Amino acid sequence: MNESTSLKCWVVRNSASSIQFGGMERLFAHFSKPRFNYRRILLGTGDSPFNEPTEKCGLYKEAGWENRSKTWVQPLSVGNWIGYDNQMSTFIWKKLCEHFNNEPFEKWDEMEREGVVKQEDFCLELDLTIGFSEPEEIT
């Protein structure tokens, strides 16, 4: 008996400098669609002419990806989950390079600082198929 089922997975990234230090371990697979969350910047006294920053001022800091759905499955590190030397990791890395306009790896952090690419613009949706089979009989 061989059966299979499919499920969706979304791969998101941390900052470019984080990827430069940790590789695919800094990409995360979510099993429910994540959203990019923004957090208000907390400024010290004298840092802003507006006193306390408000939504109206548009002062926000990127906080990152999160799941807000009712799931108990935590995001998995892509590098730790699937490894580095297989078709799936090669496909994900290729898509990540396209996200960074196929620029050299060393320039990714600079591109992000200049606003050419943004962390929230990389959310790769994957359709996975998982196969099930009867265990072999041990003799």
Secondary structure, 3 states (H helix, E strand, C coil): CEEEEEEEEEEEECCHHHHHHHHHHHEEEECCCCEEEEEECCCCCCCCCCCCCCHHHCCEEEEEEECCCCCCCCCEEHHHHHCCCCHHHHHHHHHHHHHCCCCCHHHHHHHHHCCCCCHHHCEEEEEEEEEEECCCCCC
